[in-house]
Amino acid sequence: MADPGTAQEEAREPHVVAIAAALLAFYELLEPEVLGRLADGLKNLIPSLWSARLTEAVVEPLLDAGHDLGERIAAEISDEPVFDPSTLDAYLEQMAENYGVQHVANLREMVNEAAREVEAEAEAEVARLLQAEKDRAEQVATEQVNKVANFAGLDAAKAEGMTTKTWHTGPNSRATHAAQDGLTIGIDERFPNGQRFPGSPAPPEETANCNCDLTFGTEDS
């Protein structure tokens, strides 16, 4: 059975750093815009503009992570891997766009709420909110890289002829993930919690802070 192992964990770290840096750069652009609009009495972000900018910020580091980690897993499975990392691109580009749209929508709601609740100190409250988002950049980047690694690993494993996948929980896992720790199913099947891989599209209670992994094999391994 092919196992991402500690080598894969170490390989993820530079991608976490790159995505966290992209997020911080995005917030550095966003903050003066938001505070300037507040000062002018305008509380709303422009969703289409800022979601596009966030998508642009994260798409390249997500693609880099997917290509690198997918190729690594393929190489661990096979001495002559046939996996083509470009097959990941459409999914990763859509993932970046979805994240941009959803996160900016959440930010817009939080900024508006902060400005309403603390009318006299709206700028200070919004600045505090944005700083909290900056402080979460590494955590968010880790979640994104974990999601990319598991998706890329699954795609690579299928390309290399693997037919099963096994779920492995990380530290402090939620109950639904702990319940399927060590469970092996067909590579195209869904786990009992409804996910195809850790981090795949699901309600936030199944994806937030997830640090689970997959390993791969064949029915006779």
Salt bridges, closest charged atoms under 4 A:
GLU28 OE2 - LYS134 NZ 3.06
GLU31 OE1 - LYS134 NZ 2.81
ASP68 OD2 - HIS15 NE2 2.70
ASP68 OD1 - ARG72 NE 2.87
ASP89 OD1 - HIS67 NE2 2.58
GLU113 OE1 - ARG116 NH2 2.63
GLU119 OE2 - LYS43 NZ 3.34
GLU125 OE2 - ARG128 NH2 3.02
GLU133 OE1 - HIS103 NE2 3.54
GLU133 OE1 - ARG136 NH1 3.37
ASP188 OD1 - LYS158 NZ 2.86
GLU206 OE1 - HIS177 NE2 2.85
ASP213 OD1 - ARG12 NH2 2.58
